[in-house]
Amino acid sequence: MYLHIGMDKIITYDEIIGIFDLDTTTVEKNTRDSLANAEKAGIVENVCNDLPKSFVVCEKDGKRKIYITQLTSQTLQKRLSNPVAE
């Protein structure tokens, strides 16, 4: 199963570790620091043209990737609940 997370980016369900709301999670300094470190490490990919609202943490073949998206975490959760097979 696949999840469209913004722009032209599609990921498989088995890659997803977590989906997080940027407004609520970045209140904590640890989360902000983790995202900053991930960006420095080059594992953050921005898949939005608008104001970012959530981020998706993924892992594939032992490699971690974080996607910043303009879709809300609720929208992504709804898409997970109503899968579309491709």
TIRO-933951 format. One record per residue: residue in one letter; x, y, z of N, C-alpha, C, O, CB in turn. Coordinates in nm, 3 decimals. Glycine has a CB too. Layout:
 code     n_X     n_Y     n_Z    ca_X    ca_Y    ca_Z     c_X     c_Y     c_Z     o_X     o_Y     o_Z    cb_X    cb_Y    cb_Z
    a       X       Y       Z       X       Y       Z       X       Y       Z       X       Y       Z       X       Y       Z
...
% end
This chain:
 code     n_X     n_Y     n_Z    ca_X    ca_Y    ca_Z     c_X     c_Y     c_Z     o_X     o_Y     o_Z    cb_X    cb_Y    cb_Z
    m   0.083  -0.117   0.000   0.000   0.000   0.000   0.088   0.124   0.000   0.200   0.123   0.051  -0.095  -0.001   0.121
    y   0.036   0.230  -0.058   0.111   0.353  -0.076   0.040   0.471  -0.011  -0.082   0.474  -0.001   0.134   0.380  -0.223
    l   0.121   0.568   0.031   0.068   0.689   0.092   0.128   0.809   0.020   0.250   0.825   0.015   0.099   0.694   0.245
    h   0.041   0.893  -0.036   0.086   1.018  -0.099   0.102   1.121   0.011   0.007   1.151   0.083  -0.016   1.067  -0.210
    i   0.224   1.176   0.025   0.251   1.268   0.136   0.272   1.412   0.092   0.300   1.499   0.175   0.372   1.221   0.212
    g   0.260   1.438  -0.035   0.274   1.574  -0.085   0.354   1.579  -0.213   0.439   1.493  -0.240   0.338   1.661   0.019
    m   0.325   1.682  -0.291   0.388   1.701  -0.422   0.385   1.568  -0.498   0.277   1.510  -0.516   0.534   1.754  -0.408
    d   0.498   1.520  -0.540   0.503   1.394  -0.616   0.556   1.278  -0.534   0.599   1.177  -0.590   0.588   1.411  -0.740
    k   0.555   1.291  -0.403   0.617   1.190  -0.317   0.515   1.089  -0.266   0.412   1.124  -0.208   0.687   1.257  -0.197
    i   0.547   0.963  -0.291   0.465   0.851  -0.244   0.557   0.755  -0.169   0.666   0.723  -0.217   0.391   0.778  -0.363
    i   0.513   0.711  -0.052   0.591   0.615   0.026   0.504   0.493   0.055   0.382   0.498   0.048   0.642   0.680   0.159
    t   0.570   0.383   0.087   0.495   0.262   0.121   0.466   0.261   0.270   0.541   0.318   0.350   0.573   0.134   0.078
    y   0.359   0.195   0.308   0.318   0.191   0.449   0.425   0.131   0.538   0.444   0.176   0.651   0.189   0.112   0.463
    d   0.495   0.030   0.487   0.592  -0.038   0.572   0.717   0.047   0.601   0.796   0.010   0.687   0.634  -0.167   0.508
    e   0.734   0.158   0.532   0.846   0.249   0.558   0.818   0.341   0.677   0.912   0.391   0.740   0.875   0.333   0.434
    i   0.692   0.364   0.708   0.652   0.467   0.804   0.682   0.424   0.947   0.639   0.318   0.993   0.504   0.499   0.789
    i   0.756   0.509   1.016   0.780   0.490   1.159   0.681   0.574   1.238   0.627   0.528   1.340   0.926   0.528   1.196
    g   0.657   0.696   1.192   0.562   0.783   1.262   0.527   0.906   1.182   0.602   0.950   1.095   0.618   0.824   1.394
    i   0.410   0.960   1.214   0.361   1.084   1.153   0.338   1.182   1.267   0.270   1.150   1.364   0.228   1.060   1.068
    f   0.395   1.302   1.255   0.393   1.397   1.366   0.348   1.535   1.322   0.386   1.582   1.214   0.530   1.405   1.430
    d   0.270   1.600   1.404   0.224   1.736   1.382   0.338   1.832   1.420   0.391   1.823   1.530   0.095   1.766   1.464
    l   0.375   1.921   1.330   0.485   2.014   1.358   0.453   2.111   1.471   0.540   2.142   1.552   0.521   2.091   1.233
    d   0.329   2.160   1.476   0.294   2.259   1.580   0.304   2.202   1.721   0.353   2.270   1.811   0.153   2.309   1.556
    t   0.260   2.080   1.739   0.259   2.025   1.875   0.390   1.959   1.914   0.427   1.962   2.032   0.148   1.925   1.888
    t   0.461   1.900   1.819   0.584   1.829   1.855   0.705   1.919   1.867   0.797   1.889   1.943   0.612   1.722   1.755
    t   0.708   2.029   1.793   0.826   2.115   1.796   0.825   2.211   1.914   0.913   2.296   1.926   0.836   2.194   1.668
    v   0.728   2.198   2.002   0.728   2.275   2.126   0.844   2.227   2.213   0.907   2.306   2.284   0.591   2.259   2.202
    e   0.872   2.097   2.206   0.981   2.038   2.284   1.116   2.063   2.217   1.131   2.044   2.096   0.958   1.888   2.302
    k   1.212   2.106   2.296   1.347   2.135   2.245   1.412   2.011   2.185   1.483   2.021   2.085   1.435   2.190   2.358
    n   1.389   1.895   2.244   1.448   1.770   2.193   1.405   1.743   2.049   1.485   1.700   1.966   1.411   1.652   2.282
    t   1.277   1.767   2.021   1.227   1.744   1.885   1.290   1.843   1.788   1.332   1.805   1.679   1.074   1.756   1.881
    r   1.296   1.969   1.827   1.359   2.070   1.741   1.505   2.035   1.714   1.552   2.046   1.601   1.349   2.209   1.804
    d   1.575   1.993   1.818   1.716   1.955   1.803   1.731   1.833   1.713   1.821   1.827   1.630   1.778   1.926   1.940
    s   1.642   1.735   1.729   1.647   1.615   1.645   1.623   1.648   1.499   1.692   1.595   1.411   1.544   1.512   1.693
    l   1.527   1.734   1.472   1.501   1.774   1.334   1.618   1.853   1.276   1.654   1.835   1.160   1.372   1.858   1.326
    a   1.677   1.940   1.356   1.793   2.018   1.310   1.911   1.925   1.279   1.979   1.944   1.178   1.834   2.122   1.417
    n   1.935   1.827   1.364   2.043   1.730   1.341   2.017   1.646   1.216   2.109   1.617   1.140   2.060   1.639   1.463
    a   1.891   1.607   1.197   1.855   1.529   1.078   1.876   1.612   0.951   1.920   1.560   0.849   1.709   1.481   1.088
    e   1.843   1.740   0.959   1.864   1.827   0.843   2.013   1.842   0.812   2.052   1.839   0.696   1.801   1.965   0.868
    k   2.094   1.857   0.915   2.239   1.866   0.896   2.295   1.737   0.836   2.389   1.740   0.757   2.309   1.895   1.029
    a   2.235   1.624   0.874   2.280   1.494   0.823   2.229   1.468   0.681   2.269   1.369   0.619   2.233   1.383   0.917
    g   2.143   1.555   0.631   2.093   1.540   0.494   1.983   1.438   0.477   1.963   1.388   0.367   2.203   1.505   0.406
    i   1.911   1.407   0.585   1.805   1.306   0.573   1.665   1.367   0.577   1.566   1.295   0.588   1.818   1.204   0.685
    v   1.656   1.500   0.567   1.527   1.568   0.564   1.497   1.609   0.420   1.582   1.667   0.352   1.525   1.692   0.660
    e   1.376   1.578   0.376   1.332   1.618   0.242   1.201   1.695   0.254   1.104   1.647   0.313   1.314   1.494   0.149
    n   1.199   1.814   0.198   1.080   1.898   0.200   0.994   1.862   0.080   1.038   1.875  -0.034   1.118   2.049   0.199
    v   0.871   1.817   0.105   0.781   1.779  -0.004   0.657   1.868  -0.002   0.544   1.821  -0.018   0.740   1.631   0.007
    c   0.680   1.999   0.018   0.568   2.092   0.020   0.608   2.225  -0.041   0.724   2.264  -0.040   0.517   2.113   0.162
    n   0.509   2.294  -0.094   0.528   2.428  -0.149   0.470   2.533  -0.056   0.490   2.653  -0.077   0.464   2.440  -0.287
    d   0.399   2.490   0.044   0.326   2.580   0.133   0.382   2.566   0.274   0.487   2.504   0.294   0.174   2.550   0.131
    l   0.315   2.622   0.370   0.354   2.615   0.510   0.356   2.470   0.556   0.254   2.402   0.545   0.259   2.700   0.597
    p   0.468   2.420   0.608   0.473   2.281   0.654   0.386   2.261   0.778   0.381   2.346   0.867   0.617   2.240   0.684
    k   0.317   2.147   0.782   0.227   2.118   0.893   0.261   1.990   0.967   0.223   1.974   1.083   0.086   2.109   0.843
    s   0.332   1.900   0.902   0.366   1.775   0.970   0.494   1.718   0.911   0.543   1.765   0.808   0.251   1.672   0.959
    f   0.546   1.615   0.978   0.660   1.544   0.923   0.639   1.395   0.942   0.576   1.350   1.037   0.792   1.590   0.990
    v   0.695   1.320   0.848   0.681   1.175   0.846   0.821   1.115   0.857   0.909   1.144   0.776   0.608   1.125   0.716
    v   0.840   1.032   0.958   0.968   0.964   0.978   0.956   0.826   0.914   0.864   0.750   0.944   1.006   0.954   1.130
    c   1.051   0.796   0.825   1.049   0.669   0.752   1.185   0.600   0.763   1.287   0.662   0.792   1.013   0.692   0.604
    e   1.182   0.471   0.740   1.306   0.394   0.732   1.288   0.288   0.625   1.190   0.213   0.624   1.343   0.331   0.870
    k   1.386   0.283   0.535   1.384   0.185   0.428   1.525   0.133   0.409   1.620   0.210   0.393   1.329   0.245   0.296
    d   1.539   0.003   0.411   1.671  -0.062   0.395   1.772  -0.009   0.497   1.890   0.009   0.465   1.725  -0.040   0.252
    g   1.725   0.016   0.618   1.812   0.061   0.726   1.849   0.208   0.721   1.928   0.255   0.803   1.935  -0.019   0.725
    k   1.794   0.282   0.625   1.823   0.424   0.612   1.702   0.506   0.652   1.591   0.485   0.603   1.865   0.458   0.468
    r   1.724   0.600   0.742   1.617   0.685   0.791   1.601   0.808   0.703   1.699   0.861   0.650   1.644   0.727   0.937
    k   1.476   0.852   0.686   1.443   0.970   0.606   1.327   1.042   0.673   1.235   0.977   0.723   1.408   0.932   0.458
    i   1.331   1.174   0.674   1.222   1.253   0.731   1.168   1.343   0.621   1.243   1.417   0.557   1.271   1.338   0.855
    y   1.037   1.336   0.601   0.970   1.416   0.500   0.888   1.524   0.569   0.809   1.495   0.658   0.880   1.328   0.409
    i   0.909   1.649   0.527   0.831   1.762   0.576   0.721   1.787   0.474   0.749   1.804   0.356   0.921   1.891   0.598
    t   0.594   1.790   0.519   0.482   1.801   0.428   0.383   1.909   0.472   0.373   1.942   0.590   0.411   1.668   0.416
    q   0.311   1.963   0.374   0.209   2.062   0.404   0.077   1.999   0.446  -0.015   2.070   0.487   0.187   2.151   0.284
    l   0.067   1.868   0.435  -0.054   1.798   0.477  -0.053   1.784   0.629   0.052   1.766   0.690  -0.066   1.659   0.409
    t  -0.170   1.792   0.689  -0.177   1.776   0.834  -0.159   1.630   0.871  -0.181   1.540   0.789  -0.310   1.830   0.889
    s  -0.119   1.606   0.994  -0.104   1.469   1.041  -0.240   1.397   1.038  -0.245   1.276   1.014  -0.044   1.466   1.185
    q  -0.349   1.470   1.063  -0.482   1.410   1.058  -0.516   1.363   0.916  -0.573   1.255   0.898  -0.588   1.510   1.108
    t  -0.483   1.444   0.817  -0.509   1.406   0.677  -0.430   1.280   0.641  -0.483   1.190   0.576  -0.472   1.521   0.582
    l  -0.304   1.276   0.681  -0.223   1.159   0.651  -0.276   1.035   0.723  -0.276   0.926   0.666  -0.077   1.184   0.692
    q  -0.321   1.051   0.846  -0.380   0.939   0.920  -0.508   0.889   0.851  -0.531   0.769   0.844  -0.412   0.980   1.066
    k  -0.590   0.981   0.800  -0.711   0.941   0.728  -0.675   0.864   0.602  -0.741   0.766   0.568  -0.796   1.064   0.693
    r  -0.570   0.907   0.534  -0.526   0.835   0.414  -0.477   0.696   0.448  -0.495   0.602   0.371  -0.417   0.914   0.343
    l  -0.414   0.682   0.564  -0.371   0.549   0.608  -0.490   0.460   0.639  -0.487   0.339   0.615  -0.279   0.560   0.731
    s  -0.596   0.521   0.692  -0.716   0.444   0.729  -0.797   0.402   0.608  -0.872   0.304   0.614  -0.802   0.526   0.821
    n  -0.783   0.475   0.498  -0.857   0.447   0.375  -0.757   0.422   0.262  -0.744   0.505   0.172  -0.954   0.565   0.339
    p  -0.686   0.310   0.266  -0.578   0.286   0.171  -0.626   0.269   0.026  -0.737   0.224   0.000  -0.500   0.165   0.212
    v  -0.537   0.306  -0.065  -0.559   0.285  -0.206  -0.444   0.198  -0.255  -0.328   0.238  -0.247  -0.568   0.421  -0.285
    a  -0.476   0.081  -0.305  -0.373  -0.011  -0.355  -0.332   0.032  -0.494  -0.415   0.075  -0.575  -0.424  -0.159  -0.357
    e  -0.202   0.021  -0.522  -0.151   0.053  -0.656  -0.068  -0.062  -0.707  -0.016  -0.056  -0.818  -0.068   0.183  -0.655
% end
